[in-house]
Amino acid sequence: MNPEKEASRFARPAAFVARFGLALMKRAFGAILPPACVACHARLPAAEPVAFCPDCYAKLPWWDKTGVLPPQLPAGVSGFAAPFLYEGLLREVILQWKFADHPQYSAALARLMVDRLPKEGLLVPVPLHPKKLRVRTYNHAALLVQALGKMSGLEVDVLSLRKVRDGGFQAAKTRAQRQKLSGADFVALPAVAGEHVILVDDIFTTGATVRACALALRRAGAASVVVRTLCYTAPGRDLSALR
């Protein structure tokens, strides 16, 4: 028996448990702190519904469609909307939300896009591969969907669309490499048959991910798929910024 290999075998799960425990402590501590702006962390009134201070809210990069045209809809997708461009202050908040263990930002971000939802449909998040989910400990899109469901009253399904191929880190890929995602990378369960699916994610970049998800959903019998994201990344944007 190799002692180093045996020690490594036990060290990996121990490191995961330690990281997960620290994340839980951090979230519990964050839940009892006074409300603060998710961008600059300035103190907010207890009843503030937006979670941004007035100065930061004024800096949000609203997408008015005048300077940046909407993308061509991917195959299988019948509609798309996003309230913001992925830049500036909101970009930094999203990076903190996804990669710095701030799941508590989900409700604040959902509130910014809830009025872009259709009146009817089934809210479904873009899934993470289980391997990536173990590293992050939560799927930000699923948290966004759960918050949107509470605010809108729409039905939520966070289990019926699954990613079955680990394609690596999307941010490290070029636009051409991202387009290689296919419907085979995702599997949808029969529960979506006949449903008008509202596919939700944080950012629409090339459309490759939502196209692959839509193909899987339609293959499982979904009646239609529309996409709602918080932000849109305009063509020509440096994808290396999309960590």
Buried (B, 14 or more C-beta within 10 A) or exposed (E): EEEEEEEEEEEEEEEEEEEEEEBEEBBEEBEEEEEBBBBEEEEBEEEBEBBBBEEBBEEBBEBEEEEBEEBEBBEBBEEBBBBBBBBEBBBEBBBBBBEEBBBBBBBBBBBBBBEBBBEEBBBBBBBBBEEBBEEBBBBBBBBBBBBBBEBBEBEBBBEBBBBEEEBEEBEEBEBEBBBEBBBEBBBBBEBBEEBBBBBBBBBBBBBBBBBBBBBBBBBBBBBBBBBBBBBBBBEEBEBEEBE
